[in-house]
């Protein structure tokens, strides 16, 4: 925090936010955070499905519901990983950031 305040205090106003890389860097950070949160939600869904499966006591309907929940969580995790890759690829090629 101290470095951030020092950087903001010593940077001239004319140089703040003028670079194109600032925009692409901020956009990448925001989108990666959103995709990371989606991945975390998918992992939580998988855990909930696992707990439901463990506590189903052999009830066929609960086992099917738990397996479906785990399957949907895995699909969500795959979609989040692919979204992460696509977002970073598009931003790096369209906006020219590294």
C-alpha positions as CSV (number, residue, x, y, z in Angstrom):
1,X,0.0,0.0,0.0
2,X,2.9,2.3,0.8
3,X,4.4,1.8,-2.7
4,X,1.0,2.6,-4.3
5,X,0.6,5.8,-2.4
6,X,4.2,6.8,-3.2
7,X,3.8,6.0,-6.9
8,X,0.6,8.0,-7.1
9,X,2.1,10.9,-5.2
10,X,5.2,11.1,-7.4
11,X,3.5,10.5,-10.8
12,X,2.6,13.7,-12.7
13,X,-1.1,14.1,-13.5
14,X,-0.4,14.3,-17.2
15,X,1.0,10.7,-17.2
16,X,-1.8,9.0,-15.2
17,X,-3.9,6.7,-17.3
18,X,-2.7,7.9,-20.7
19,X,-1.1,4.6,-21.9
20,X,-3.0,2.1,-24.0
21,X,-1.4,-0.7,-21.9
22,X,-3.1,0.7,-18.8
23,X,-6.5,0.0,-20.4
24,X,-5.6,-3.5,-21.6
25,X,-3.9,-4.4,-18.3
26,X,-6.9,-3.2,-16.3
27,X,-9.3,-5.1,-18.6
28,X,-7.2,-8.2,-18.4
29,X,-7.1,-8.0,-14.6
30,X,-10.9,-7.5,-14.3
31,X,-11.8,-10.3,-16.7
32,X,-9.3,-12.7,-15.1
33,X,-10.8,-12.0,-11.7
34,X,-14.3,-12.6,-13.0
35,X,-13.2,-15.9,-14.7
36,X,-11.4,-16.9,-11.5
37,X,-14.5,-16.3,-9.4
38,X,-16.5,-18.4,-11.9
39,X,-13.9,-21.2,-11.5
40,X,-14.2,-21.0,-7.8
41,X,-17.9,-21.3,-8.0
42,X,-17.5,-24.4,-10.2
43,X,-15.2,-26.0,-7.6
44,X,-17.7,-25.2,-4.9
45,X,-20.5,-26.9,-7.0
46,X,-18.3,-30.0,-7.4
47,X,-17.7,-30.1,-3.6
48,X,-21.4,-29.7,-2.9
49,X,-22.1,-32.6,-5.4
50,X,-19.5,-34.7,-3.6
51,X,-21.0,-34.1,-0.2
52,X,-24.5,-34.8,-1.6
53,X,-23.2,-38.1,-3.1
54,X,-21.5,-39.1,0.2
55,X,-24.7,-38.4,2.2
56,X,-27.1,-40.0,-0.3
57,X,-27.2,-43.3,1.6
58,X,-27.8,-45.2,-1.6
59,X,-31.0,-43.4,-2.5
60,X,-31.1,-43.6,-6.3
61,X,-32.6,-40.1,-6.9
62,X,-30.1,-38.4,-4.6
63,X,-27.2,-40.3,-6.2
64,X,-28.4,-39.1,-9.7
65,X,-28.8,-35.6,-8.4
66,X,-25.3,-35.6,-6.9
67,X,-23.7,-37.1,-10.1
68,X,-25.5,-34.4,-12.2
69,X,-24.3,-31.7,-9.8
70,X,-20.7,-33.0,-10.1
71,X,-21.0,-33.2,-13.9
72,X,-22.3,-29.6,-14.1
73,X,-19.5,-28.4,-11.9
74,X,-16.9,-30.1,-14.1
75,X,-18.5,-28.6,-17.2
76,X,-18.5,-25.2,-15.5
77,X,-14.8,-25.6,-14.6
78,X,-13.9,-26.5,-18.2
79,X,-15.9,-23.5,-19.5
80,X,-14.1,-21.2,-17.0
81,X,-10.7,-22.5,-18.1
82,X,-11.6,-22.1,-21.8
83,X,-12.9,-18.6,-21.1
84,X,-9.7,-17.7,-19.3
85,X,-7.7,-18.8,-22.4
86,X,-9.9,-17.1,-24.9
87,X,-10.1,-13.8,-23.0
88,X,-6.3,-13.6,-22.6
89,X,-5.8,-14.6,-26.3
90,X,-8.2,-12.0,-27.6
91,X,-6.9,-9.2,-25.4
92,X,-3.3,-9.9,-26.3
93,X,-4.0,-10.0,-30.0
94,X,-6.6,-7.3,-30.3
95,X,-5.2,-4.8,-27.9
96,X,-1.6,-5.8,-28.4
97,X,-0.7,-6.2,-24.7
98,X,1.7,-8.9,-23.4
